[in-house]
């Protein structure tokens, strides 16, 4: 069997990564138009870390997969610190209840997901189908929270171009919300497929 031939799982990982790239660039452009956020520290650097994580999963040999833990630690810090600040800030709970629920829940689920991925990326961890199911299980609550976010943004649908709304709030937000879960699940399935092919 040709070991250089890409499996369907790796190809799908690349496809989802390309979609993530498009959605993330669109999101960065939108944030730049919306505010004066520092482009390097707040937008470009986190984006590069995200691409590093995806590149490690897709291209780095399996024995070095633990390197993907480093970007995940960065993601964890980027989720935990703002969450603590939001909870500790009394004005944070002046927002609508549905926003507070979506904000806190999405970050808690992502934190649990990233901690799970860190454990699964430890060296010499032998993957089984239950690990792929565990990684993919985060897709369901994240999709539910995406739908809540979409409903909250429906009020802005008629104040902008419908195509832009669909691209940014339907396609873009869905990809940004679920892409890491999809790609990591495909990553485990890819290695399961390799192990089965080796026998």
N, C-alpha and C positions, 0 to 999 in steps of 0.2 A: 504493500500500500504506500502511496506517495505521501510522505509526512509533510511535504511543503504545501499540499493542497488544503485550502481553507475549508473548514466545515461550514455548514449552513448557519450554525450558531455564531461563529466569528463574523460571517458576512452580515448577519442581522445586527450584531453588536456595532459594526461599522455604520450600517444604515441608521440605527437609532442615534449614534454619536453625531452623524452628519445633521440629522434633524435637531438634535440638541444644540449643535453649533449655530444653526440658522436661528433657532428660537432665542438662544442666549445673546447673539449679536443684535437681534431685533429688540430684545429687552434692554440691552445697554443703550442703544440709540434712543429708545423711548425715554429712559431715565435721564439721559443727557438733555433731551428736549424739555423734560418736565421740571428739572431742577439743575442746580449748579454743583452736583456731586463731584468730588475729586475723581477724575477718570482713572488715574493710575491705582491709587490705594483702595478705592471702594468698588471699582468695576473691573479693570483689566487684570489686576493681580489675582483676585478670587477666580476669575474666568480661567486664567492660566493654570491655577491649581486644579480646577475641575478637569481641564483637558489633560493634565498630567495623570490624574487618577484613571481616566478612561484609557489613556495611552498605555499605562502599565497593565491594565486588565487585558487589553487587546493584543499588544505586541511583545510584552516582556515574557520570557520563558517562565514556566510554572514555578521553578525553584526560586525565583526572585519575586514571586507574587506578594510577599510580605511587605515589599516597598510601597504598595498601595495603602498600607496602614498609615503612613505619614500624611498624605492628603486627607484621609479620613479623620485624623486627629485635628487637623486644621478645620475641617467642616464641623466637627463636634464643638470646638471652641467658638466658632462662628454662630452656632445655634444656642449653646448654653449661656454664654455671656449676655446676649440681648434678651434672652428669655428671663434670666434673673433680674436684669435691669427693668424689664417690663413689669414683672411681678412686684418688685420692690418699690416701683414708682406708683404712688396713689392715683396719679392722673391717668395711668394706663387703663384703669377700669371705668373710665368715663365714656369709653367707646361703646357702641352697641354690643349687646350680649353675643350675638351671632359672630361678630368680628373677633371678640375676645376668645370665644370657643374655637374658631377656626385658627386663629394665630397660635394659641397655646397648644392645641391638639396637634397641629401640623408639625410643630417643632418637637414635641415629645415623641411622636411617632418616628420622625426622622432621626432623632437622637438614639432611640431604641434600635432602629434599622442600622445605623452606622456602627453602633457597638456590636451588633450581631455580625456585621460584615467584617469588623476587625477580628473577631474571634474566628470566623471562617477563613480568614486570610493568614492565620498563623501557620508557620512552616510545618510540613509533614502532616497536615490535616487532610485526611482521606475523605473525599466527598462521596456522599450517598444521595439518592433521590430525595430523601427527607430534607436534606440541606437546601436543595433547589426549591422545594415546596416552601420551606421556611423563608428563604430569601424572597420568593415571589409573593408570599402572603401579605407583604407590606403594600402591594399594589392596590389591594381592595380598600383599606382605610384612606390611603392617599388619594385614590380616585374619588371617594366620598367627599373628602375635604376639598378637592378640586371643584366638585359640583357645587359645594356651598359657596366657594369663592366666586364661581361663575354666576350663581344666583345673586350674590351681593353686587356684582358688576353689571347686572342686566339693566339697571337704571341708567347706566351711561351709554347703552347701546344706541339710543336715538340721538345722542349728542355728538356722534362721530360717524365716519364712513363705516358702513356695515362690513365691508371686506376687511378693513383694518381691525375692527372689533373681533371678528371671527378669527383672524390670523393671530392677533395678540392674546385674546382672552380665552379662546377655545383651543386652537392648535398650540400656541406658544406656551401658555400656562400648563396645559396638560403634559406636554413634553418635558417642561422644566420640573414639574411635580413628580413624574413617574419614571423618567428616563434612567436614573441611576439604579432603581429597583429592577427595571427590565434588563439592563445591561449586566448587572451583577448576577441575576438569575441565569441569563444566557451564558455567562462566564462559567458558572458551575456546571451547567448542562454540557458545555463544550468539553470540559475536562472529564465528565462522566462518559461522554462519547469517545474521547481518546482512550480511556481505560478499557472500554468495551472493545474497541477496535484492536487494542494491543493483545487481547486474548485470542 
